[in-house]
Amino acid sequence: MESTVSERLTRLDRILDAGLVTRSRLLLIALIAPLLLSLTAPLWVMKFSAPQYPNGLALQIYAHTVTGDVQEINTLNHYIGMRHLDRAALSDLDWIPFAIGILVLLSLRVAAIGDVRSLVDLTVLCFYFSAFSFARFVYKLYVFGHDLDPRAPITVAPFMPGVLGTKQIAQFTTTSVPAAGSFWLAFFGLSLVVLLAWNVASGWTALDKAPRAAAQ
């Protein structure tokens, strides 16, 4: 049993050190497109509706900025003591384009000279980046809803803004959902998993064929 496990680990190690399937290198280069597109589309959209706003209010959160009804929402936030949405409050967005640029450069490197092991590293880094970004987003929303100015004209209890889905906050119904930019990043990450599985399966098949070829 121990010998079988050792042999499988040795085979896996050889697969990880093998070069990538040529077509997967080309597909990896093509996957740079959705990474770049994620910079041009909003990552998250938040909508707010209330009786006095029949058309609703909206925020579009990009990898580098926030657009939409920012001024109107800042005015409403002032009454309950929430901090303003500005570059200082949203400084976390500054590193996201840099991180996406790193993923682009690493993707090119793996496609040009990488092996299966480097594709594993790229895949893990991509999912770490996504998980960290989402966790940081949730944390910032928590801070916005709990760090309230006690001198505000209207006193409300600390709250957690909606992260995903619909939530009722006072008289506002808020809806928070991922947008096109997040879907492009998700497409990139899932495609890396597919490419990784393809290369591991191809390597395993090649090792299975090698003893037969030697025996003949």
HELIX and SHEET records of a PDB file:
HELIX    1   1 GLU A    2  LEU A   16  1                                  15    
HELIX    2   2 THR A   22  ALA A   30  1                                   9    
HELIX    3   3 ILE A   32  LEU A   37  1                                   6    
HELIX    4   4 VAL A   70  ILE A   80  1                                  11    
HELIX    5   5 SER A   91  ASP A   94  5                                   4    
HELIX    6   6 TRP A   95  ILE A  113  1                                  19    
HELIX    7   7 VAL A  116  HIS A  146  1                                  31    
HELIX    8   8 ALA A  180  ALA A  215  1                                  36    
SHEET    1   A 5 VAL A  66  GLY A  68  0                                        
SHEET    2   A 5 TYR A  53  ILE A  61 -1                                        
SHEET    3   A 5 TRP A  44  ALA A  50 -1                                        
SHEET    4   A 5 PHE A 172  PRO A 178 -1                                        
SHEET    5   A 5 GLY A 165  ILE A 169 -1                                        
END                                                                             
